[in-house]
Amino acid sequence: MLDTLLTALTDLMSVQHLSFMMLGILVGLVIGVLPALGGIAGMSLLIPFIYGMDKVSALAMLIGLVATVPTGDTYTSVLIGVPGAAGSQATILDGFPLAKRGQAARALSAAFTGSALGGIFGAFVLTAFVLVAKPVILAFGAGELFMLGILGLSVVGVLAGKSVARGIASAGLGLIAGAVGAAPATGEFRLDLGIEYLNDGIPLVIIGLGMFALPELTDLMRRNRPIASTTSTLGSGWLQGVKDTFIHWFLVLRCSVIGTICGVIPGVGGGVVDWIAYGHAVQSARDKSEFGKGDIRGVLASETSNNSLQGGALLPTILFGIPGSGSTAIFLGGMVLLGIQPGPSMVTTDLHLTYTIAWTLTLASVIGAALCFLLAYPISRLTYVPFNLLAPAVISIVCFAAFQVRQSLTDLVLLFVLGLFGLFMRRFGWPRAAFLVGFVLSPQIENYLYQAVQFYDWNFVTRPGVLIIGALSVVSLWAATRGRISETGEMTGATHKKDGSAAAAALNERTPQIAFALLVLAIFAYALITCSQLNFLGAVFPTTTAAVMLVFSAYLLVTLTFGGARHPSSFDQELEGEHVGDPGVGSVWAPVLWFALLFGLAGLFGFIIAMALFIPAFLLTRTSIGLLPSLMYGALAVGLMVFAGYMLVLDFPSGLLQSLVELPWPLR
């Protein structure tokens, strides 16, 4: 044990480890400042760079980002009232009123200090649990691990969305997407549509960027205005914010516990942890009069919990291979790419890596919070830059990360297709986090099922551990169907009177939702029909998944058609979302057309020439900065991209022109 601890400490304090951790921290701060992108998009951007890296260095970079994004997203929540990510929504309730009263510095200071303490607590729990978890983890066989995956899916699929059917169907879509390519047991190709690119499956990076980054970028671009509509000063109170944190130390401790527990339970995670902690802060306070008006306790509760969440979410991710959140799902995929197998090995042969991860999380939480203090003023200025000025640079980074996967133009095509699919999932309330977790868990669940059947035949389902975990899965599904709240704020059991003309109008409004549900139903039907022709071991997982999901998607289709506009299954962002009634928000299709233009130009001229044409055209059309600044912006972006490609020995995707004319390297 002592040798293991010394090895972990040596890895932690090496210059290389600290350098990559700092890189991850800086990327996390940038991602955190940009509203709505969050840890999933950030992790997806970093994954391509870990290929061929040393395990410890790669983990340092990923953990640096995981630890810092929840801290960096505080800026927009406090300064402009826009959540930087799902876990900072409750911060707005008191952080933004404090900023409007000239106490932004106090709110930010308390948030950063609470974030550091929450991150340290989560890392402490992760370290402590490893000491006692070894015998428990080693008692799990393939059957138990398979059922743990099912439990994780049942929790994620339900808790990630407001409609049970939508949540489970989203997780099922992820399972089917994860089954694309060669079957692990037989090597047969499945669900590849006859496209050679898909023989190796869908890349995780493309899933993360397509399902999360592109839809959020589209939403920001359609607003066509600065991220912040007003300017304000940070004011004073930096020291007071630190004092507030320690004055309310017991609240910070309780909310750290809440965050860690929410992190351990897959699917609860970032979307609700801040609200749970905020609700606890309100309920436990003697004087509740200032909550929602600028009470520092509201900021502390939200920010402490969403940072302690990370340590809790890493527990099931590392020790059982079940991601506790969307960002840890990407982290899990990164571990697999590095050749690290989550599960029993993390408390035996790779125990030093587990300790390195935990201690890196502690160090990154402290350094990230310190950097947030130091960079508060310059970063706060970024929130007042019109997003259309930032969009070309962000789009370039997303595309650059995407085509590093296989260095093929098909990377960009798949990115666009998945981006469209993610856009519709976002619009109709299909939980994309459930899709992502299903995708990441898919190969593991199938492998564990294959091993369990080989070792025990189907008798593995009678093992005590399997039965207990299976019962927990059923209970979680049952509990989730009771007392759920729809997007309209009503209980799922509510009934509504039907009016003929109103019902007809409502049905017409739900036509896009119905069409999307039909598409999902068709995907499951296609998977069932095509995979049923494979050998048993190659077919059992996708056909079983598709058959079960056909039931849920068919139920969803029926409720959308006959359940009424106010049924919990019905939700349309364009009719009920945040932009309704806002005249400053444009059509969702304008940004989509810009993405289509970029990818079309890349197909014709190659990616570098496409970016050189796209960036000035975008800036001249969507902003008022003029021709010369647009050309300079484009030249700088393309130059940096070419330099990065040179350093990474990367060939950029070529287009039709490349097949006709031999171009020099930078234009290839």
Secondary structure, 3 states (H helix, E strand, C coil): CHHHHHHHHHHHHCHHHHHHHHHHHHHHHHHHHCCCCHHHHHHHHHHHHHCCCCHHHHHHHHHHHHHHHHHHCHHHHHHCCCCCCHHHCCHHHHHHHHHHCCCHHHHHHHHHHHHHHHHHHHHHHHHHHHHHHHHHHHCCCHHHHHHHHHHHHHHHHHHCCCCHHHHHHHHHHHHHHHCCEECCCCCCEECCCCCHHHHHCCCHHHHHHHHHHHHHHHHHHHHCCECCCCCCCCCCCHHHHHHHHHHCHHHHHHHHHHHHHHHHCCCCHHHHHHHHHHHHHHHHCCCCCCCCCCCHHHHHHHHHHHHHHHHHHHHHHHHHCCCCCHHHHHHHHHHHHCCCCCCHHHHCCCHHHHHHHHHHHHHHHHHHHHHHHHCHHHHHHHCCCEHHHHHHHHHHHHHHHHHCCCCCHHHHHHHHHHHHHHHHHHHCCCCHHHHHHHHHHHHHHHHHHHHHHHHHHHHHHHCHHHHHHHHHHHHHHHHHCCCCECCCCCECCCCCCCCHHHHHHHHHHCHHHHHHHHHHHHHHHHHHHHHCCCCHHHHHHHHHHHHHHHHHHHHHHHHHHHCCCCCCCCCCHHHHCCCCCCCCCCCCHHHHHHHHHHHHHHHHHCHHHHHHHHHHHHHHHHCCCCHHHHHHHHHHHHHHHHHHHHHCCCCCCCCHHHHHCCCCHHHC
